[in-house]
Amino acid sequence: PPGPSSAARGQDGLRDVDSDGSDGGDTAPDGYSHLSAYERKRLKNIRENAKFFAALKLHESAARLNQLTTTRQSRVTKRAKPKKVEDEPARRRSMRLLREPPLDVPLLETFARPEAEEYPQVPVGPLPMVPEDQAESSKWTEALLNTWMRISEVKVEDAERGTPDIKRYQESLSSMVLREENIRKVVKSRVCSMAIHPSESTILVAAGDKLGHVGLWNVSCGTEEGAHTFIPHNFNVNCMHFSPCNPAHLLSLSNDTLRFGDVTRAVFDEICRSEEDLSCFDFLEENACTAIVSRWDGPVAVVDRRTPGVSSELCVDIGFRRTRTVHVHPVNKQYFLAAGSTDVCVFDVRYLRNTKENKPLSSLTGHTKSVASAYFSPVTGSRVVTVCADDWLRVYDTTSLSSTVTLLSSIRHNNNTGRWLTRFRAIWDPKQEHCFLVGSMAQPRRIEVFQDTGKLLHSFYNVDCLSSVCSINVVHPSQSILVGGNSSGRLHVFK
């Protein structure tokens, strides 16, 4: 039969044949004589194309290329080093657990610190009162401890607190000034708590920082040797008080332990140890034998120093998700105030039970964010001042502890201290029942004094000497002395 046209065969990639179907004179090979001329020509083209591609040796080239690629990949794999465990990025951990310094330390001090420096863990049990980086007490340390012992032996008469009128009180505040010689770096890191000795002859201040250090500063000494740092704790020193019945004892609370420093024995002894983080404490009795201790996760515990061991007498749930501060009523010692996330309540310690039915005696409502502190007024306990993250200071009338306490005044105040500053705590002046002090974020840096009505009475500042925020403050119980602590471990004394 006649073959297709040359145009159609050209699309198949075959050689063209004559229009009459002949193959141009080629003879058919044996076995293919029964095929048409077109079929024979097609088979011939296929054979010639195969020979042509065989001459190009494409299959051999592809095989050699595959072999070369495989060889190179194997060499790269052999040269690659196996990934070591230490090459993996380290997991982020808490700076507190790593015992790293806070970022508010000056940059030059951070770079100057040796990389291999380590903070040894404080052992359990009693610790000698030996300053940091010393194997034994020096003569300057002995002088400081002897001063503390001597002034503690002098009985301090109870001051008539809360009696000065406002005008006379303002005049005494105006007379207090800050001088350069009354500024000293007492601890290494951020000040978290402070206490002042009640002595009327010598100014002795204790400060606790974020690294577990406790610094003692004899301000009256006036020399560099007047301040010494001890390490009785592993973590933040959240709260500290001189014993109200024996100021030779300094009690300090960290996340894991409550210790009391006894200068007569030159030892920091353990009162209580906890697996859960502790946040604050206060004395339930004037003899300072029992204390109420709060935990960061909410519960509170009762601790008795007279009981052997380091466990608490009672630990109960008060319904708080977090408890930051506790404070005992100055007159009715069975009542204590607890401040937590948005909760501020008064409880009766006599009715605490190991159940979830511990209902508060009174509730101080109105807080919309976390509460940093709440304290009774010092003489009668008829007022409570709170500091809240919603940027308000609130004063409540607690003359009558009913189920809901009346809000007396609210003061707009910037309490946004941020991550690297200790949160503000408003404290009452022991000498004035209706006035309290609090740090400030305002410029120039200052410490503010407010009346319970909300009126600003006075601001302590010194443009030349005070350039940082004093989050933690303490006031002398009988003298016109104020001490403010900042985030780098410096104390500022207004007197």
Residue pairs with C-beta under 8 A, 6 or more apart in sequence:
1 21
1 36
2 20
2 21
3 9
3 17
3 21
3 36
3 37
3 38
3 41
4 38
5 19
6 16
6 17
6 19
9 15
9 16
9 17
9 38
10 16
12 42
13 45
13 49
14 41
14 42
14 45
15 41
15 44
15 45
15 48
17 23
17 24
17 37
17 38
17 41
18 24
21 36
21 37
21 38
22 37
23 37
23 40
23 41
23 44
26 40
26 41
26 44
28 35
28 40
29 40
32 39
32 40
32 43
35 43
95 102
96 210
96 235
96 236
99 118
99 119
99 211
99 234
101 110
101 113
101 188
101 189
101 211
102 189
102 190
102 210
102 420
102 487
103 420
104 190
104 420
104 421
104 487
104 488
105 189
105 488
106 488
119 211
121 234
122 212
122 231
122 232
122 233
122 234
124 270
124 273
125 270
126 267
126 268
126 269
126 270
127 232
127 259
127 267
127 268
127 269
128 266
128 267
128 268
129 137
129 141
129 145
129 230
129 261
129 263
129 266
129 267
129 268
130 136
130 137
130 141
130 230
131 137
131 138
131 141
131 228
131 229
131 230
132 213
132 229
132 230
132 231
134 141
137 145
137 266
140 225
140 228
141 228
143 225
144 216
144 218
144 221
144 225
144 226
144 228
145 263
145 266
147 202
147 204
147 218
147 221
148 197
148 204
148 216
148 248
148 263
149 248
149 263
149 264
151 197
151 199
151 201
151 202
151 204
151 247
152 197
152 199
152 246
152 247
152 248
152 263
153 248
154 199
154 201
156 198
156 199
156 200
156 247
156 478
159 430
159 431
159 477
159 478
161 378
161 379
161 430
161 431
161 432
161 433
161 477
162 378
162 379
162 380
162 431
162 432
162 433
162 434
164 172
164 431
164 432
166 435
166 451
166 457
169 431
169 432
169 435
169 457
170 457
170 458
172 480
173 449
173 457
173 458
173 460
173 480
174 458
175 480
176 460
176 480
176 481
176 482
176 494
176 495
177 462
177 494
177 495
178 460
178 462
178 465
178 466
178 492
178 493
178 494
179 465
180 464
180 465
181 222
182 219
182 492
182 493
182 494
182 495
183 465
183 490
183 491
183 492
183 493
184 217
184 219
184 226
184 227
184 490
184 491
185 227
185 488
185 489
185 490
185 491
186 205
186 207
186 215
186 216
186 217
186 227
186 229
186 489
186 490
186 491
187 207
187 208
187 209
187 211
187 213
187 214
187 215
187 229
187 489
188 209
188 211
188 213
188 229
188 489
189 209
189 210
189 211
189 213
189 488
189 489
190 209
190 210
190 420
190 421
190 422
190 486
190 487
190 488
190 489
191 207
191 208
191 209
191 422
191 471
191 472
191 485
191 486
191 487
191 489
191 490
191 491
192 208
192 209
192 210
192 236
192 237
192 238
192 422
192 472
193 207
193 208
193 237
193 238
193 239
193 240
193 252
193 472
194 205
194 206
194 207
194 208
194 240
194 472
194 473
194 474
194 483
194 485
194 491
195 205
195 206
195 240
195 241
195 242
195 250
195 474
196 203
196 204
196 205
196 206
196 242
196 474
196 475
196 476
196 477
196 481
196 483
197 203
197 204
197 205
197 206
197 242
197 247
198 242
198 247
198 476
198 477
198 478
199 247
200 478
200 479
201 220
202 218
202 220
203 218
203 219
203 220
203 476
203 479
203 481
203 493
203 495
204 216
204 217
204 218
204 219
204 220
205 216
205 217
205 219
205 474
205 483
205 491
205 493
206 214
206 215
206 216
206 217
206 240
206 242
206 250
206 252
207 214
207 215
207 217
207 485
207 489
207 491
208 214
208 215
208 233
208 236
208 237
208 238
208 239
208 240
208 252
208 254
209 215
209 236
209 237
209 489
210 236
210 237
211 231
211 235
212 231
212 232
212 233
212 234
212 235
212 236
212 237
212 254
213 229
213 230
213 231
213 233
213 237
214 229
214 230
214 231
214 232
214 233
214 237
214 240
214 250
214 252
214 261
215 227
215 228
215 229
215 230
215 489
216 227
216 228
216 229
216 230
217 226
217 227
217 491
218 226
218 227
219 226
219 493
220 226
230 261
230 268
232 252
232 259
232 261
232 268
233 252
233 254
233 256
233 257
233 259
234 254
234 255
234 256
234 257
235 254
235 255
235 256
235 277
236 254
236 255
237 252
237 253
237 254
238 253
238 254
238 255
238 278
238 279
238 280
239 252
239 253
239 279
239 280
239 281
239 325
240 250
240 251
240 252
240 253
241 250
241 251
241 281
241 282
241 283
242 249
242 250
242 251
243 249
243 250
243 251
243 260
243 283
243 288
244 283
244 286
244 288
245 286
245 287
245 288
246 288
248 262
248 263
248 264
249 260
249 261
249 262
249 263
249 288
250 260
250 261
250 263
251 258
251 259
251 260
251 261
251 271
251 281
251 288
251 291
252 258
252 259
252 260
252 261
253 259
253 278
253 279
253 280
253 281
253 293
254 278
255 277
255 278
255 296
256 273
256 274
256 275
256 277
256 278
257 270
257 271
257 272
257 273
257 274
257 278
257 310
258 270
258 271
258 272
258 273
258 278
258 281
258 291
258 293
258 303
259 268
259 269
259 270
259 271
260 268
260 269
260 271
260 305
261 267
261 268
261 269
262 268
262 269
270 310
271 291
271 303
271 305
271 310
272 278
272 293
272 301
272 303
272 310
272 311
272 312
273 310
273 311
274 295
274 301
274 312
276 295
276 296
276 297
276 299
277 295
277 296
277 297
278 293
278 294
278 295
278 296
279 294
279 295
279 296
279 323
279 324
279 325
280 293
280 294
280 323
280 324
280 325
280 326
281 291
281 292
281 293
281 294
281 303
281 326
282 291
282 292
282 326
282 327
282 328
282 336
283 290
283 291
283 328
284 290
284 291
284 292
284 302
284 328
284 333
284 334
284 336
284 349
285 333
286 333
288 305
289 304
289 305
289 306
290 302
290 303
290 304
290 305
290 313
291 302
291 303
291 305
292 300
292 301
292 302
292 303
292 326
292 328
292 336
292 349
293 300
293 301
293 302
293 303
293 312
293 326
294 300
294 301
294 323
294 324
294 325
294 326
294 338
295 301
295 315
295 323
296 322
296 323
296 324
297 321
297 322
297 323
298 317
298 318
298 319
298 320
298 321
298 322
298 323
298 340
299 315
299 316
299 317
299 318
299 320
299 323
300 315
300 316
300 318
300 323
300 326
300 336
300 338
300 347
300 352
301 312
301 313
301 314
301 315
301 316
302 312
302 313
302 314
302 315
302 349
302 352
303 312
303 313
304 313
307 313
314 352
314 354
315 354
316 352
316 353
316 354
316 355
316 358
317 355
317 356
317 358
318 338
318 345
318 347
318 352
318 358
318 360
319 343
319 356
319 358
320 338
320 340
320 341
320 343
321 340
321 341
322 340
322 341
322 370
323 338
323 339
323 340
324 339
324 340
324 370
324 371
324 372
324 373
325 337
325 338
325 339
325 372
325 373
325 374
325 375
325 425
326 336
326 337
326 338
326 339
327 336
327 337
327 374
327 375
327 376
328 335
328 336
328 337
328 376
329 335
329 336
329 337
329 346
329 376
329 381
330 376
330 377
330 378
330 379
330 380
330 381
331 380
331 381
332 381
334 348
334 349
334 350
335 346
335 347
335 348
335 349
335 361
335 381
335 401
336 346
336 347
336 349
337 344
337 345
337 346
337 374
337 375
337 376
337 384
338 344
338 345
338 346
338 347
338 374
339 371
339 372
339 373
339 374
339 386
340 370
340 371
341 370
341 371
342 367
342 368
342 369
342 370
342 371
343 363
343 367
343 371
344 363
344 364
344 367
344 371
344 374
344 384
344 386
345 360
345 361
345 362
345 363
345 364
346 360
346 361
346 362
346 363
346 364
346 398
346 401
346 405
347 358
347 360
347 361
348 361
351 358
352 358
361 401
361 403
362 398
362 401
362 402
362 403
362 404
362 405
363 403
363 404
363 405
364 374
364 384
364 386
364 394
364 396
364 405
364 407
365 404
365 405
366 394
366 407
367 386
367 388
367 390
367 394
368 388
368 390
369 388
369 389
369 390
370 388
370 389
371 386
371 387
371 388
371 389
372 387
372 388
372 389
372 415
372 423
372 424
372 425
373 386
373 387
373 423
373 424
373 425
373 426
374 384
374 385
374 386
374 387
375 384
375 385
375 425
375 426
375 427
375 428
376 383
376 384
376 398
376 428
377 383
377 384
377 385
377 428
377 433
377 434
377 452
378 428
378 429
378 430
378 433
379 433
380 399
380 433
381 398
382 397
382 398
382 399
382 433
383 395
383 396
383 397
383 398
383 408
383 428
383 433
383 434
383 452
384 395
384 396
384 398
384 405
385 393
385 394
385 395
385 396
385 426
385 428
385 436
385 452
386 393
386 394
386 396
386 426
387 393
387 413
387 415
387 423
387 424
387 425
387 426
387 438
388 394
388 415
389 415
389 416
390 415
391 412
391 413
391 414
391 415
391 416
392 410
392 411
392 412
392 413
392 415
393 410
393 411
393 413
393 415
393 426
393 438
393 450
394 407
394 409
394 410
394 411
395 407
395 408
395 409
395 410
395 411
395 452
395 453
395 454
396 405
396 406
396 407
396 408
397 405
397 406
397 407
397 408
398 405
408 452
408 453
409 452
409 453
409 454
410 454
411 450
411 454
413 438
413 440
414 440
414 441
414 442
415 423
415 424
416 441
417 423
417 424
417 441
417 469
417 471
420 487
421 469
421 471
421 487
422 471
422 472
422 487
423 471
424 438
424 439
424 471
425 438
425 471
425 472
425 473
426 436
426 437
426 438
426 450
427 436
427 437
427 438
427 473
427 474
427 475
428 435
428 436
429 435
429 436
429 437
429 449
429 475
430 475
430 476
430 477
430 478
431 475
431 477
431 478
434 451
434 452
434 453
435 449
435 450
435 451
435 452
435 457
436 449
436 450
436 452
437 447
437 448
437 449
437 450
437 473
437 475
437 482
438 447
438 448
438 450
438 473
439 447
439 448
439 469
439 470
439 471
439 472
439 473
439 484
440 446
440 447
440 448
440 459
440 469
441 469
444 461
444 463
444 466
444 467
445 461
445 466
445 467
445 468
445 469
445 470
446 459
446 460
446 461
446 466
447 459
447 460
447 461
447 470
447 473
447 482
447 484
447 494
448 456
448 458
448 459
448 460
449 456
449 457
449 458
449 459
449 460
450 456
450 457
451 457
460 466
460 482
460 484
460 494
465 492
466 484
466 492
468 486
468 487
468 488
468 490
469 486
469 487
470 484
470 485
470 486
470 492
471 485
471 486
471 487
472 484
472 485
473 482
473 483
473 484
473 485
474 482
474 483
475 481
475 482
475 483
476 482
479 495
480 495
481 493
481 494
481 495
482 493
482 494
482 495
483 491
483 492
483 493
483 494
484 491
484 492
484 494
485 491
485 492
486 492
